[in-house]
């Protein structure tokens, strides 16, 4: 089956949109913050990315670090018991 580059671009845009739909977006620029970026959370539940924090005059409730979607779900090594000789 032959597909054009336009078909590939259309499929990638459709798939990428689904990934971004379940994430929070900046209430000012509507950009999805990047992993490792600091975002400001406000009392009404909205957030502002690091680029737009100064654009809002609301009081920041807390500043959070954006984690990867699998953060907290990875396998973590356990401490080994000491070897008794």
N, C-alpha and C positions, 0 to 999 in steps of 0.2 A: 504494500500500500504506500503510495507516494503522498507526502505532505509538504506543504510549503512552509517557509519560515514564518509567514503570517499566522498559520495555524499554531505553531509552537508558541509564538508571542501571546496569542490569545489565550492559550491554555495556561501559560505561566501567570498571566495577569489574573485569571480567574482563581487559580490555586492560591496565589499570594494574598488575594483579598480575603479569602476564607480564614487564613492564618491571622490576619490583622483584625478581623471582626471581633474576636473574643478578648482582645487586649484593650487596656485603657489608652485613651488618646488625650493629648493636650487640649485643654478647653479654649486656648487662645489660637494656636496655629493648626490644630487637629492632626499633628504629627504623632506617630507612635514612638515613644521614647526608646532609645537604644539600651541594650544590656550594659550595665555599669554606669548609666547616667543617673544623676540625682534629680528627683522630681519633688515638687511641693504639693502636699495634700491640703485641701481646705475643708472647713467645717461642713460644707454642703456636699462633700463627696467628690468634687471635681479635682483635677490636678493640672499643674502647669509644668512643662518641661524646663530644663535648665536654661534654655534660651529665652523663655517667656516669663520666668519668675518675677522679674522686675516690672513687667508690663501690667501686672494686676495690683490693685491697691488693697485687696483683701488681706486679712491676717492669716499667715500660714499656720496651720495646725501642727504639721510635722513634715520633715524632709525625709524621703525614703530613697534607697538605692534600688534600681531596677535589677531584678534577678532574672536568670535564664528560666525558661518555662519548666525545665526539669529540676530546678533548684529544690533541694530537700528530698528528692526522690532517688538520688543516686545511692549506690552501694558504698557504705563507709567501712573502712577497716576497723576492726575491734582491737583493743589493746591485748597483747599476748600475755598469758600468765608467766610469771618469772620461772626460769628453769632452775630446778633444784638439783645440785650435783652431789 
